[in-house]
Structures are given as C-alpha cells and as structure tokens.
Amino acid sequence: MLRPPLGIAWGCACAVLVGVGPAAWAQDAEPPAATVTAVIPAVSQFDFESDASLASWVAADAQATLGITHERENVAGGNGALEFLYEARPGVFQQLSTGTLQAESASALVLRVKASSPTSISLGVAERGGARYQGLLWIGAGQWADLRVPLADLILAQDSSDDDGHLSAAEVTGFFLADLSNLPGEVGQALGRKTGEQRLWIDDLALLDDPRVGSRGRLGPLGEERLLALDDFEASTVWGLPVREAGLRLVPGAPQAPGQRGLEISYTLGLGRWVGYVMAPPGHLDLSTAQQLRLWVKTDLNARLVVALEERDGTKYDAAVKAPADGKWHPLTLPFDVFAVPDPAADENGVLDAGQVHRVIILVDTFDADVRPGGIGSVTIDDVGLVGPVGAVPEAGQ
C-alpha cells in the first residue's frame, strides 16, 4: 500500500458537488419533468411542443437565449425541445431553471439532455423552502442522454440547508441545470474551460412515480459483510465529473462483478498532475457503519492511483495504491485506517467518519503513470462500494 504525499493540491471538482452557482439559482425558475415510456403517468411534465412551455424558464446569463427548436436532429421525442444557446466565457455561470413544478407524490426525475460539446452538468430540484438537491454527471457531445434519476439519489447542496434533512417530492417547486465549465479558481481549472458558442437541449422532462427507476446505490450481502454499492456503472450515463479533462467512457466491466459495465478513465500527459473522476454516493444510503472501500481495477500500464474519501465539511482522507499492470481485473480493498488526512488539525476530530463521507474521488498521479504512444493512458474501474458488517448496516431509508 502506498501513502500519498501530504498536501496534495486536489484542484478538483469537489466544491461543485456541494453546490455551484451562488444566487444564479432563480426561485421563479425550476423543475422540469421528462417522459419515459408512457406506462407510468407523469406528475408534471414539459414536452416543449409549443412556445408556451418557455413561460417559466429563465437563463442565469442575460446574454443567453432560450427557445423551442423543431430541428429533427435536436428533438428527442415529439416535435419540439428546449434549446439553450450561450457563449462560453470565463467567470460566467451558465444555468437554466424553471419554477413551476409541483407534485404530491413522485419518486423519480426523468429527462433527456444533449450538448454540443462534452459537458459536466449539475442538475436537480429545489424545495419550497429554498433547499436544493442535485446530481452531477458528464455527457459526451451530440448524443441524447436518457436520464432517470431517483429523487433519493440527489444530495443536498452543501451551500444549501433543509430543516428536515431530506428531499420531499411534495415540497418540490423547481428544476435547474447548469454547465460547470468556466467556474472560477481551481474548481474551474479542474472541470475545464470552454470558449465559443455552446448549445444544450432538454426534452421530455417530468417527475414520475415510477418504482422501475432504480437507484445507482444498493445494499447486498458479501459473505460475512454487507456491500453498500456507490456506483456499479450500469446506468447509461456517467454520474460523476471528470477532473483535468479526463476521458470518461462506459465499457465492459469486471466479469466477476454484478452487471456488465465499468468506467474507463483516460488521462493525457501535460494536462495537470491529478487526472480522474469525482463521484458522489447516492443520497439515500447510510454509510455510518462502513469500514472499507472496495472496487475493481484494470490497467495494462503502471499507474499510481490516489483515492480520497471526502467528508461533508470538505476534509479529504487519502490512500494511494497500484494495481498490477497486466490488463486483468483485480479487486482492491482499502480499510479506512490506511486513509490519512494531510493536516489532522483540519478535521474537528482527526478521524475519518464513515457517516460523513459524501464523495469519492479517484485520481491518477500522472507524474507516476505510464502512457501509450501519443501520451495517453487509461485505468478502468467497476463496482465502487463501501463495506460494513452484516446486521450493522441499516436498510435504505431507515
């Protein structure tokens, strides 16, 4: 087991996961709703078939434009979609939102999203009292992402507060979606810069009561222990953010693990030392009894990985490891006692609190990693989860 150097400059997307966009969030602009396959009726829905759908939508950037497009290639279903056109430039936060969503009962947010260039996105819903719950994802260019998001998987933005501490569908009043490029400081540098005209499309947005929309996280037996799976990468979308222009791609996963998909993280020399992926645990899982982090890793190159568990107050505990560079899948187990914090005084108790973990960060140290011809390398991961003893891990929702 390798120890990471103390004082790593994480320069990653971490701050965004806890809530970007100051007051860019407009109270009168919020939740969307997306269509699925028509068996379960939508509680509230935007199909963008007419200009009337635009009435409640707002762009944070006054120079951005919102409209309904009928271009066949930019419509996911029906005859219309919402088109968000903006100029990417430093220091300008790009967000669109609507504030007309209400539902007595709903379990999932569904929508279709497409972007003209690879984009890191924050999306979520707002409650009547102002609390904001969000998810983070990355989408490639030019292809519709069909999103089905359990409301329970959305996490409370750290710059937001909620008296009862959980998302209630009956309290939802709005929806927001933001492009996370060009944010200020280290966060913006890690998530990437864009220039020039950008287009983003949304279609078939709805809140649904649909038990078929399953969570990314799950509980499952594992011998004398229980696995709290944070992400098995079986969704059709990458729920997480790339760090330093890492390439993210869903590929065949570990045959020994459940499911079929894993996540390939590719890195390029010269884009910064730490390149990788930021994920967030599904919001409904209680991680308080977890004792280890486990994942599957495959690489055919020498590559030093650094894994960080971040507590809700921003304190990061790090552990470093190398997987055999033989192109085969290997399970990695990281007990919590191998994770260290660069500055123990930065944490109120100097101890990694499993119940406070709300983000997992997986990075490649490109200063200690081999590449193929052309300066590119990759590491593939699967079934990232935390492990605790059977009987001590509460069921979801308890």
URCORFEN-V81399 format. One line per field, one symbol per residue. ss: DSSP state (H for helix, E for strand, C for the rest). burial: + if it has 16 or more other C-alpha atoms within 10 Angstrom, else -. A space follows every 10 residues. Layout:
ss: ???
burial: ???
//
This chain:
ss: CECCCCCCCC CCCHHHHCCC CCCCCCCCEE CCCECCCCCC CEEEEECCCC HHHHCCEEEC CCCCEEEEEC CHHHCCCCCC EEEEEEEECC CCCEEEEECC CCCCCCCEEE EEEEECCCEE EEEEEEECCC CEEEEEEEEC CCCCEEEEEE HHHCEECCCC CCCCCCCCHH HEEEEEEEEC CCCCHHHHHH HCCCCEEEEE EEEEEEEECC CCCCCCCEEE EECCEEEEEE ECCCCCCECC EEECCCEEEE EECCCCCCCC EEEEEEEECC CCCEEEEEEC CCCCCCCCCC CEEEEEEECC CCEEEEEEEE ECCCCEEEEE EECCCCCCCE EEEEEHHHCE CCCHHHCCCC CCCHHHEEEE EEEEEEEEEC CECCCEEEEE EEEEEEEEEC CCCCCCCC
burial: ---+-----+ ++++++++++ +--+++++++ ++++++---- -+++++++++ --+--+++++ ---+-+++++ ---+++--++ +++++++++- --++++++++ +++--+++++ ++++++++++ +++++++--+ ++++++++++ -+++++++++ ++++++++-- -----++++- ++++++++++ +++--+++++ ++++---+++ ++++++++++ --+++++++- ----++++++ +++++-++++ ++++++++++ -+++--+--+ +++++++++- -+++++++++ +++++++-++ ++++++++++ ++++++++++ +--+++++++ +++++---++ +--+-+--++ ++----+--- -+++-+++++ ++++++--++ +-----++++ ++++++++++ --+-----
//
